[in-house]
Amino acid sequence: MGYKPEEIAQGLHISLPTLRKYYFSELQAAPMQRTRFELWRAKVLADEANRGNVGALKELGKILEKRDRHLAEQRLLGGEGKKPEEPIGKKEAARRAAAEQADGDPDLTPGVWH
């Protein structure tokens, strides 16, 4: 649910080293636990919606919209964790273009003439 190991240890009234020693595998699985909870929650809401619970149906719709927005953002960013490139200024663009031209033509690079 996003709690830090220190907070979990404090809530269980144990030390952080004890938590790490006896709950090592659970702490390793922590990143996926949020996803598992969200999937369980969606299943419970879907079951309730199938029984005719209108509130559950609305809540399930909100979850789907949120997930669709998240997927759309990922597609726009080109995958998870990638951020769009920062725009570059005119001078930097000109410098990069000149460097590309110089790489392609040895007559444009400074150096010893033979």
TARAWO-V829705 format. One record per helix or strand of 2 or more residues. SS is the DSSP state (A for helix, B for strand). FROM is the first residue (numbers start at 1). LEN is the number of residues. If there is no record, write none. Layout:
BEGIN
<<SS,FROM,LEN> <SS,FROM,LEN>>
END
This chain:
BEGIN
<<A,5,8> <A,16,7> <A,24,5> <A,30,21> <A,54,24> <A,90,15> <A,106,3>>
END
